[in-house]
Amino acid sequence: MDHMETAAPVQQPTTEPIPNRTPPEANQLMKFHACLNVSDLGRSLEFYSALLGCAPVKAYEDYAKFEIDVPPLILSLKPKRACVGGPLNHLGLRVTSPEQLNAIYERMKAVGARIGRQDDVACCYAWQTKLWITDPDETLWEVYQFHDDAPDWGEKQNLVKLWKAPLQAFGIKGVVKRLWANKFFKRGAVEHSEMGPQGENTTEFIPGNGTCQVRGEEQR
């Protein structure tokens, strides 16, 4: 399918010293912020430098931060043991051209990331070409180019085409660990939440078993 958008320039990782300062112009733009727990900060810095095409603006022993304008994103990394699975399904980047998608593919391949690719697949009520990539802690990323809207959710008649690439990104062990974690390591759940007569929050929290699977072990 044709796509007429002009590709934005792709940032490339740099070997310049990390400034460990937030860029002065950073607060001029509203940005989405996410913070991920990572089990090995060095490996994750290599992965995310390749994925985002730039170096972090801060990198300490106990914290790192990427700050980019396209897309508007602040991504922080915190060296803590990362739970497998959990409520997060995946994170993603939407690119504007095949060239951008291929550039990210080549960078991820260069750092040894697990990648699955789908060309012209129907998913989430849209036609897309996409990469599925897992970071060193098996957080799943979708990098995709949107082609057109679709009338159905996805390839219900071709589940192999729909699921092959994500399974390639996870690997067999990753799939088993995520399924195991989501089935047996439940989090607490909010049953209901409302404001009481004095304005206090009367949320009732139903505790889970307090554990999560962490790269083959449990964490409380």
Secondary structure as UniProt FT lines:
FT   TURN            24..25
FT   HELIX           26..28
FT   STRAND          32..38
FT   HELIX           41..52
FT   STRAND          58..59
FT   STRAND          64..68
FT   TURN            69..72
FT   STRAND          73..79
FT   STRAND          91..95
FT   HELIX           98..110
FT   TURN            111..112
FT   STRAND          114..123
FT   TURN            124..125
FT   STRAND          126..134
FT   TURN            136..137
FT   STRAND          140..149
FT   TURN            156..157
FT   HELIX           159..184
FT   STRAND          189..192
FT   TURN            197..198
FT   STRAND          204..206
FT   STRAND          212..214
FT   TURN            215..216
FT   STRAND          217..219
//
